[in-house]
Amino acid sequence: MKREEGEKVERKKTFLKQMREICFPELARDGRIVLDYYIRIMLFLFPLFLASEQILGNLTEKTLLYVLMTCVTAVIFILLVSRGRVLCRVQIVKSELILLMAAILLVLWTAGTVLRGSMEFESAVFLCCLIGTYFLLRFAPGRSAYYLGLLMAAGLVLDAEILAYYFSFTENTDIRLLLAQPEGTASWLILAACVASGMYCVEEGERASIFCLAAAAISYLVLFFYQDPVAICITAFFLLMLPLILPATAYLVKRVLLLSFVFLILLSNIPLVQYVKGYRETMRFTLEYSVYLDVFLVIAGLLVLKYWERVPKGDPKRILMTRFRRGFVYALSTVGILVISCLFVEEGGGASSPVLSAFSEEIRQSVEINQNMIENILADYGIVGEIVLGLVLAVLAMMIAKGWKKAACGLDKVYLMLSALFLFQSFFYGFQPISSPIFVILLVLAL
């Protein structure tokens, strides 16, 4: 009897220890633990804080929280460094010096524009904090799947609140205000969907894979409910890029195909939501979209099944599918050409199909409504700011390309893909409190 009780106690201790390692892993032991917890809070709790009222001058509650967290973390970390509690060193390279000089120039220019009254105080403080976050986290412990898991968990909670609002289960004012911000909401939905998709492709554990797949499917669903065609296209591009960046093994291709079919099946059935009682939004996607997508799904499914019969049996993680990878290249090129052509199709008769014409109009409206990062910088800093921004983007792109050569595993490449996604989506969406700090954190961890 005592032996059985002792075994139960040991099993309970083992279970609690495993749960602690999963939920609260020890990623840093020296003074960098401050940065570790800063990242955890920013990736999980910060996205869930949706308050947007102005409480201190022109600062909203979310921006003020970000500023206070960054400043307090920086002060504590500097004190720990002065006491010798930090054991790491950051190697300063030429690219980092260029970014540092650009950051100093932007901060000085920001101070001048604020004093002249030609720039909003909140925008200035927010941009300075983004710069501070980048250089502060250069001392961070390093990338981990745990961080992306926290971000997926936050995405699931926020997606549940958005779905509850869409179907009139709640009257959440913060969610309503969030959905009224086109750039911020779209940028966050892209990030949540791409993080879950990338993690599903590299996660090997069965339960973790199911969690990632569920998170990806729910993120796609909310993305489609939001009905931003540019955000949908960017997410589709990310999916098609996965087998081009990661090793195109049968294991990976199968997972990307599953994600792609889930993506398209949900998208093709989105117009049916307008017939659900309680749905509060107007569905712009019509049933004609569903017909075209369903036909494509049937044809693509038959072709994939026919081709998959010829895949040799064996370990799927060692079977390279070079020809199938070429298919993704053709698909990516076709979708890219289609989207670009849609930007130049005139409303009314320029397109050969009413569906294509309507889709083109939706894309153009999305591009016109959303203010991108280039427009943000041009409005606040003028031509000089544009030059500095171009220099920063070029340096970051070179650093990401350099990191690709050193990437040791699929997780490293997922971080780099998310960093590249940040640079790419900045041409369509501007700085936003809900997503920009998280994108910067992922960028630093990737580099």
C-alpha positions as CSV (number, residue, x, y, z in Angstrom):
1,M,0.0,0.0,0.0
2,K,2.7,2.4,1.0
3,R,4.6,1.5,-2.2
4,E,1.6,2.4,-4.4
5,E,1.2,5.7,-2.6
6,G,4.9,6.4,-3.0
7,E,4.6,5.7,-6.8
8,K,1.6,8.0,-7.0
9,V,3.5,10.8,-5.3
10,E,6.4,10.3,-7.6
11,R,4.2,10.3,-10.7
12,K,2.6,13.5,-9.5
13,K,5.9,15.2,-8.9
14,T,7.1,14.1,-12.3
15,F,4.0,15.4,-13.9
16,L,4.3,18.8,-12.1
17,K,7.9,19.0,-13.1
18,Q,7.1,18.3,-16.8
19,M,4.3,20.9,-16.7
20,R,6.6,23.5,-15.1
21,E,9.2,22.8,-17.8
22,I,6.6,23.2,-20.5
23,C,4.9,26.3,-19.1
24,F,7.8,28.0,-17.4
25,P,11.1,26.8,-18.9
26,E,14.3,28.2,-17.6
27,L,15.8,30.0,-20.6
28,A,18.3,32.3,-18.7
29,R,20.2,32.0,-15.4
30,D,22.1,35.3,-15.2
31,G,20.8,38.9,-15.4
32,R,19.3,38.2,-18.8
33,I,16.3,36.6,-17.0
34,V,14.9,40.1,-16.9
35,L,14.9,40.2,-20.7
36,D,13.4,36.7,-20.8
37,Y,10.4,37.7,-18.7
38,Y,10.1,40.9,-20.7
39,I,9.7,38.8,-23.8
40,R,7.2,36.4,-22.2
41,I,5.0,39.3,-21.1
42,M,5.2,41.1,-24.4
43,L,4.4,37.9,-26.4
44,F,1.5,36.6,-24.2
45,L,0.0,39.3,-22.0
46,F,0.7,42.5,-24.0
47,P,-1.5,41.4,-27.1
48,L,-4.4,40.7,-24.7
49,F,-4.3,44.2,-23.2
50,L,-6.7,46.0,-25.6
51,A,-7.4,49.2,-23.7
52,S,-7.0,52.2,-26.1
53,E,-8.2,55.2,-24.1
54,Q,-5.9,58.2,-23.7
55,I,-4.9,58.6,-20.1
56,L,-1.6,60.6,-20.1
57,G,-1.5,63.5,-22.5
58,N,-1.7,62.0,-26.0
59,L,-0.6,58.5,-24.9
60,T,-3.1,55.6,-25.1
61,E,-3.1,53.0,-22.4
62,K,-1.5,50.3,-24.6
63,T,1.3,52.6,-25.7
64,L,1.9,53.8,-22.2
65,L,2.1,50.2,-20.9
66,Y,4.7,49.4,-23.6
67,V,6.7,52.4,-22.8
68,L,6.7,51.7,-19.1
69,M,7.6,48.1,-19.5
70,T,10.5,48.8,-21.9
71,C,11.9,51.6,-19.7
72,V,11.7,49.6,-16.5
73,T,13.3,46.6,-18.1
74,A,16.1,48.7,-19.5
75,V,16.8,50.3,-16.2
76,I,16.9,47.0,-14.3
77,F,19.1,45.4,-17.0
78,I,21.5,48.3,-16.9
79,L,21.8,48.0,-13.1
80,L,22.5,44.2,-13.5
81,V,25.1,44.9,-16.1
82,S,26.8,47.4,-13.8
83,R,27.0,44.8,-11.0
84,G,28.4,42.1,-13.3
85,R,25.3,40.0,-13.3
86,V,25.2,39.6,-17.1
87,L,27.6,37.0,-18.5
88,C,27.1,37.5,-22.2
89,R,28.7,39.8,-24.7
90,V,27.3,41.1,-28.0
91,Q,29.7,41.4,-30.9
92,I,29.4,44.7,-32.6
93,V,29.5,44.3,-36.4
94,K,29.4,46.8,-39.2
95,S,25.6,46.3,-39.8
96,E,24.9,46.9,-36.1
97,L,26.9,50.1,-36.2
98,I,24.9,51.3,-39.2
99,L,21.6,50.5,-37.4
100,L,22.9,52.3,-34.3
101,M,23.8,55.4,-36.2
102,A,20.5,55.4,-38.0
103,A,18.7,54.9,-34.6
104,I,20.5,57.9,-33.1
105,L,19.7,60.0,-36.1
106,L,16.0,59.1,-35.9
107,V,15.8,59.7,-32.1
108,L,17.4,63.2,-32.5
109,W,15.2,64.0,-35.4
110,T,12.2,62.8,-33.4
111,A,13.1,65.0,-30.5
112,G,13.4,68.0,-32.8
113,T,10.0,67.4,-34.6
114,V,8.2,66.9,-31.3
115,L,9.6,70.2,-29.9
116,R,8.6,72.0,-33.1
117,G,5.1,70.5,-32.7
118,S,5.1,68.9,-36.1
119,M,4.8,65.3,-34.9
120,E,2.5,63.5,-32.5
121,F,4.0,62.8,-29.1
122,E,2.6,59.3,-29.0
123,S,4.1,58.4,-32.4
124,A,7.5,59.8,-31.4
125,V,7.6,57.9,-28.1
126,F,6.4,54.7,-29.7
127,L,9.0,54.8,-32.4
128,C,11.8,55.5,-29.8
129,C,10.6,52.5,-27.8
130,L,10.7,50.2,-30.8
131,I,14.3,51.3,-31.3
132,G,15.1,50.7,-27.6
133,T,13.5,47.3,-27.7
134,Y,15.7,46.2,-30.6
135,F,19.0,47.2,-29.0
136,L,17.9,46.0,-25.5
137,L,17.0,42.5,-26.7
138,R,20.4,42.1,-28.5
139,F,21.4,40.7,-25.1
140,A,18.4,38.3,-24.9
141,P,19.0,34.6,-24.2
142,G,18.1,33.5,-27.8
143,R,15.3,32.1,-29.8
144,S,13.1,29.3,-28.5
145,A,10.0,27.5,-29.6
146,Y,8.5,28.4,-26.3
147,Y,8.3,32.1,-27.3
148,L,6.3,31.3,-30.4
149,G,4.1,28.9,-28.3
150,L,3.2,31.9,-26.0
151,L,2.4,34.0,-29.0
152,M,0.1,31.3,-30.4
153,A,-1.6,30.9,-27.1
154,A,-2.2,34.7,-27.0
155,G,-3.5,34.5,-30.5
156,L,-6.0,31.8,-29.6
157,V,-7.4,33.8,-26.7
158,L,-7.7,36.9,-28.8
159,D,-9.3,35.0,-31.7
160,A,-11.9,33.5,-29.3
161,E,-12.8,37.0,-28.2
162,I,-13.1,38.3,-31.8
163,L,-15.2,35.3,-32.8
164,A,-17.5,35.9,-29.8
165,Y,-17.9,39.5,-30.9
166,Y,-18.6,38.6,-34.5
167,F,-21.4,36.2,-33.6
168,S,-22.9,38.7,-31.1
169,F,-22.1,36.6,-28.0
170,T,-20.5,39.6,-26.3
171,E,-20.5,43.4,-26.7
172,N,-16.8,43.9,-26.1
173,T,-15.9,47.5,-26.7
174,D,-12.2,46.9,-26.8
175,I,-12.7,44.3,-29.5
176,R,-14.9,46.7,-31.5
177,L,-12.2,49.4,-31.3
178,L,-9.6,46.9,-32.3
179,L,-11.5,45.8,-35.4
180,A,-11.9,49.4,-36.3
181,Q,-8.2,49.8,-36.7
182,P,-7.5,48.4,-40.2
183,E,-3.7,48.4,-40.2
184,G,-3.3,47.1,-36.6
185,T,-5.8,44.3,-36.8
186,A,-4.7,43.0,-40.2
187,S,-1.1,43.1,-39.2
188,W,-1.8,41.1,-36.0
189,L,-4.0,38.6,-37.8
190,I,-1.2,38.0,-40.4
191,L,1.3,37.5,-37.6
192,A,-0.9,35.0,-35.6
193,A,-1.7,32.9,-38.7
194,C,1.9,32.8,-40.0
195,V,3.4,31.9,-36.5
196,A,1.0,29.0,-36.1
197,S,1.6,27.8,-39.7
198,G,5.4,27.9,-39.4
199,M,5.4,26.2,-36.0
200,Y,3.1,23.4,-37.4
201,C,5.6,22.7,-40.1
202,V,8.6,22.3,-37.7
203,E,6.9,20.9,-34.6
204,E,7.5,17.1,-34.3
205,G,5.5,16.3,-31.2
206,E,2.1,14.9,-31.9
207,R,0.1,16.9,-29.3
208,A,2.1,20.1,-30.1
209,S,1.4,19.6,-33.8
210,I,-2.4,19.3,-33.2
211,F,-2.2,22.5,-31.1
212,C,-0.4,24.3,-33.9
213,L,-2.8,23.1,-36.5
214,A,-5.8,24.1,-34.5
215,A,-4.2,27.6,-33.8
216,A,-3.6,28.0,-37.6
217,A,-7.1,27.0,-38.6
218,I,-8.7,29.4,-36.1
219,S,-6.4,32.2,-37.1
220,Y,-7.3,31.6,-40.8
221,L,-11.0,31.7,-39.8
222,V,-10.7,35.1,-38.0
223,L,-8.5,36.4,-40.9
224,F,-11.3,35.6,-43.4
225,F,-14.0,37.1,-41.2
226,Y,-12.0,40.3,-41.1
227,Q,-12.1,40.3,-45.0
228,D,-8.9,42.1,-45.7
229,P,-7.8,40.8,-49.1
230,V,-4.2,42.0,-48.8
231,A,-3.8,40.3,-45.5
232,I,-5.2,37.1,-46.9
233,C,-2.8,37.3,-49.9
234,I,0.2,37.9,-47.7
235,T,-0.7,34.8,-45.5
236,A,-1.1,32.7,-48.7
237,F,2.3,33.9,-49.9
238,F,3.8,32.8,-46.5
239,L,2.2,29.3,-46.9
240,L,3.6,28.9,-50.4
241,M,7.0,30.0,-49.3
242,L,7.3,27.4,-46.5
243,P,8.5,24.5,-48.8
244,L,10.8,26.8,-50.6
245,I,12.6,27.9,-47.5
246,L,12.4,24.8,-45.4
247,P,13.7,21.4,-46.7
248,A,11.0,20.1,-49.1
249,T,10.8,16.6,-47.5
250,A,7.6,14.5,-47.9
251,Y,7.0,15.2,-44.2
252,L,7.0,19.0,-44.7
253,V,5.2,19.0,-48.0
254,K,2.4,16.9,-46.5
255,R,2.0,19.4,-43.7
256,V,2.1,22.4,-46.0
257,L,-0.6,20.8,-48.2
258,L,-2.8,20.2,-45.2
259,L,-2.4,23.8,-44.1
260,S,-3.2,25.0,-47.7
261,F,-6.3,22.8,-48.0
262,V,-7.5,24.0,-44.6
263,F,-6.9,27.6,-45.7
264,L,-8.8,27.2,-49.0
265,I,-11.7,25.1,-47.5
266,L,-12.3,27.7,-44.9
267,L,-12.0,30.6,-47.4
268,S,-14.4,28.9,-49.8
269,N,-17.1,28.5,-47.1
270,I,-16.8,31.9,-45.6
271,P,-19.7,33.4,-47.6
272,L,-22.0,30.9,-45.9
273,V,-21.5,32.7,-42.6
274,Q,-23.8,35.5,-43.6
275,Y,-26.7,33.1,-43.2
276,V,-25.8,32.3,-39.6
277,K,-28.1,34.1,-37.2
278,G,-26.3,36.6,-35.0
279,Y,-23.4,37.4,-37.4
280,R,-23.1,41.1,-37.2
281,E,-20.8,42.0,-40.2
282,T,-21.6,42.4,-43.9
283,M,-19.9,39.6,-45.9
284,R,-18.3,41.1,-49.0
285,F,-17.1,37.7,-50.3
286,T,-19.9,36.2,-52.4
287,L,-20.9,32.6,-53.2
288,E,-19.2,33.0,-56.6
289,Y,-15.8,33.0,-54.8
290,S,-16.9,29.7,-53.3
291,V,-17.7,28.1,-56.6
292,Y,-14.3,29.0,-58.1
293,L,-12.4,27.8,-55.0
294,D,-14.3,24.6,-54.7
295,V,-13.6,23.7,-58.4
296,F,-9.9,24.5,-57.8
297,L,-9.9,22.4,-54.6
298,V,-11.4,19.4,-56.4
299,I,-8.9,19.6,-59.3
300,A,-5.9,20.2,-57.0
301,G,-6.9,17.4,-54.6
302,L,-7.2,14.9,-57.5
303,L,-3.8,15.9,-58.8
304,V,-2.1,15.7,-55.4
305,L,-3.6,12.3,-54.6
306,K,-2.5,11.0,-58.0
307,Y,1.0,12.3,-57.5
308,W,1.3,11.1,-53.9
309,E,0.8,7.5,-55.1
310,R,4.2,7.8,-56.8
311,V,6.1,9.0,-53.7
312,P,8.5,6.3,-52.6
313,K,7.8,4.6,-49.2
314,G,10.2,5.2,-46.4
315,D,11.1,7.8,-43.8
316,P,9.1,10.9,-44.9
317,K,11.6,13.2,-43.3
318,R,14.4,11.9,-45.6
319,I,12.4,11.8,-48.9
320,L,13.0,15.0,-50.9
321,M,10.3,16.2,-53.2
322,T,12.1,18.4,-55.7
323,R,9.4,18.3,-58.4
324,F,6.7,19.1,-55.9
325,R,8.8,22.0,-54.8
326,R,8.7,23.3,-58.3
327,G,5.0,23.2,-58.2
328,F,5.0,25.6,-55.3
329,V,7.3,27.9,-57.2
330,Y,4.7,27.9,-60.1
331,A,1.9,28.4,-57.7
332,L,3.6,31.3,-55.9
333,S,4.4,32.9,-59.3
334,T,0.9,32.5,-60.5
335,V,-0.7,34.0,-57.4
336,G,1.8,36.8,-57.4
337,I,1.1,37.7,-61.0
338,L,-2.6,37.5,-60.4
339,V,-2.5,39.8,-57.3
340,I,-0.3,42.3,-59.1
341,S,-2.5,42.3,-62.2
342,C,-5.5,42.9,-59.9
343,L,-4.0,46.2,-58.8
344,F,-4.2,47.4,-62.4
345,V,-7.6,46.1,-63.4
346,E,-10.1,48.9,-63.8
347,E,-13.5,48.5,-62.1
348,G,-16.3,47.5,-64.5
349,G,-14.9,45.9,-67.6
350,G,-11.2,45.6,-67.3
351,A,-11.3,42.1,-66.0
352,S,-12.5,39.0,-67.9
353,S,-14.6,37.8,-64.9
354,P,-16.9,39.7,-62.6
355,V,-15.3,37.8,-59.7
356,L,-11.8,38.9,-60.7
357,S,-13.0,42.5,-61.1
358,A,-14.6,42.5,-57.7
359,F,-11.5,41.0,-56.1
360,S,-9.4,43.6,-57.8
361,E,-11.5,46.4,-56.4
362,E,-11.3,44.9,-52.9
363,I,-7.5,44.8,-53.1
364,R,-7.2,48.4,-54.3
365,Q,-9.5,49.6,-51.6
366,S,-7.5,47.8,-48.9
367,V,-4.2,49.3,-50.2
368,E,-5.7,52.8,-50.3
369,I,-7.3,52.6,-46.8
370,N,-4.3,51.2,-45.0
371,Q,-1.4,53.6,-44.3
372,N,1.9,51.8,-44.6
373,M,5.2,52.3,-42.8
374,I,6.7,54.3,-45.7
375,E,3.8,56.8,-45.5
376,N,4.1,57.0,-41.7
377,I,7.8,57.9,-41.9
378,L,7.2,60.3,-44.8
379,A,4.6,62.2,-42.9
380,D,6.7,62.6,-39.8
381,Y,10.3,62.8,-41.1
382,G,10.1,63.8,-44.8
383,I,12.6,62.7,-47.4
384,V,15.4,62.3,-44.8
385,G,13.3,59.8,-42.9
386,E,12.6,57.9,-46.1
387,I,16.3,57.6,-46.9
388,V,17.1,56.4,-43.3
389,L,14.2,53.9,-43.5
390,G,15.4,52.6,-46.8
391,L,18.9,52.1,-45.3
392,V,17.5,50.4,-42.3
393,L,15.4,48.0,-44.3
394,A,18.3,47.2,-46.6
395,V,20.6,46.4,-43.7
396,L,18.0,44.3,-42.0
397,A,17.4,42.4,-45.2
398,M,21.1,41.7,-45.6
399,M,21.3,40.5,-41.9
400,I,18.3,38.2,-42.5
401,A,19.9,36.8,-45.7
402,K,23.2,36.2,-43.7
403,G,21.3,34.5,-40.9
404,W,19.8,32.1,-43.5
405,K,23.2,30.7,-44.2
406,K,23.8,30.1,-40.5
407,A,20.3,28.7,-39.7
408,A,20.9,25.3,-38.0
409,C,17.3,24.0,-37.9
410,G,13.8,24.6,-39.0
411,L,12.9,26.8,-36.0
412,D,15.7,29.2,-36.9
413,K,14.3,29.5,-40.4
414,V,10.8,30.1,-39.1
415,Y,12.1,33.0,-37.0
416,L,13.9,34.4,-40.1
417,M,10.7,34.0,-42.2
418,L,8.7,35.9,-39.7
419,S,11.4,38.7,-39.7
420,A,11.2,38.8,-43.5
421,L,7.4,38.9,-43.2
422,F,7.7,42.0,-40.9
423,L,9.8,43.8,-43.6
424,F,7.4,42.8,-46.4
425,Q,4.1,43.7,-44.6
426,S,5.5,47.1,-43.7
427,F,4.9,48.1,-47.3
428,F,1.2,47.6,-46.7
429,Y,0.7,48.4,-43.0
430,G,2.2,51.0,-40.7
431,F,3.4,51.0,-37.1
432,Q,0.8,49.6,-34.7
433,P,0.9,49.1,-30.9
434,I,-0.6,45.6,-31.1
435,S,1.8,44.1,-33.6
436,S,4.9,46.2,-34.2
437,P,6.6,45.6,-30.8
438,I,6.1,41.8,-31.3
439,F,7.5,41.9,-34.8
440,V,10.6,43.7,-33.5
441,I,11.1,41.1,-30.7
442,L,10.9,38.3,-33.3
443,L,13.3,40.2,-35.6
444,V,15.9,40.5,-32.8
445,L,15.5,36.9,-31.8
446,A,16.0,35.8,-35.4
447,L,19.2,37.8,-35.8
